[in-house]
Amino acid sequence: MRAHEPAPEIASFVIRFVRDPDAAGYWGWVRHVQSDTEIRFTHWQEAQAFIARFAPAALGIEASTSSGGQDALER
């Protein structure tokens, strides 16, 4: 990178999907690496809303002011 170029904005996420054979569907966790903030989700839309808080352009959606639902865990 050249000295006059702005630094890239980086948003990294870890996503874990869990499928319980005794239950229908799945659930999971998504963590924003830079802030070490994570939420538990049962619907993909919850994960998308969380990701949009940190990288809305990556998903092509508007950033939400939501905390990601009642299951949000702030670390």
C-alpha positions in Angstrom: 0.0 0.0 0.0 1.3 3.4 -0.8 1.6 6.1 1.8 -1.1 8.4 0.3 -3.7 5.6 0.0 -6.2 5.3 2.8 -6.1 2.2 4.9 -8.7 -0.4 4.0 -11.7 -0.9 6.4 -11.7 -4.5 7.6 -14.6 -6.2 9.3 -14.1 -9.9 10.1 -16.7 -12.3 11.4 -16.8 -15.9 12.7 -20.1 -17.7 12.1 -21.0 -21.0 13.7 -24.0 -23.0 12.6 -25.4 -25.7 14.9 -28.0 -28.2 13.8 -29.6 -30.3 16.5 -30.8 -33.6 15.2 -33.6 -33.7 17.7 -34.9 -30.2 16.7 -36.1 -28.7 13.5 -33.8 -26.1 12.0 -30.6 -24.6 13.3 -29.1 -21.9 15.5 -25.7 -20.3 15.6 -23.4 -17.6 16.8 -21.8 -14.8 14.9 -18.9 -12.8 16.3 -17.4 -9.6 15.1 -13.7 -10.2 15.5 -12.4 -6.6 15.9 -14.8 -5.8 18.8 -15.2 -9.4 20.2 -19.0 -8.8 20.2 -21.2 -11.8 19.4 -24.9 -12.8 19.3 -26.7 -16.0 19.2 -29.2 -16.3 16.3 -32.0 -18.7 15.3 -32.9 -16.9 12.1 -30.4 -15.8 9.4 -31.9 -12.4 9.3 -30.7 -11.8 12.9 -27.1 -12.6 11.8 -27.5 -10.3 8.8 -28.7 -7.5 11.0 -25.8 -8.0 13.4 -23.2 -8.0 10.5 -24.8 -4.9 9.0 -24.0 -3.0 12.3 -20.3 -3.4 11.4 -20.2 -3.8 7.6 -23.5 -2.7 6.0 -22.0 -2.3 2.5 -20.8 -5.9 2.6 -24.4 -7.2 2.6 -25.9 -4.4 0.6 -28.3 -3.6 3.3 -28.9 -0.7 5.6 -27.2 -0.7 9.0 -29.6 -1.4 11.9 -29.7 0.2 15.3 -31.0 -3.1 16.7 -28.8 -4.8 19.3 -29.4 -8.1 17.4 -32.2 -9.4 19.6 -32.7 -10.5 23.1 -30.0 -13.1 22.8 -27.3 -10.5 22.1 -24.2 -11.1 24.2 -21.8 -8.2 24.4 -18.3 -9.2 25.5 
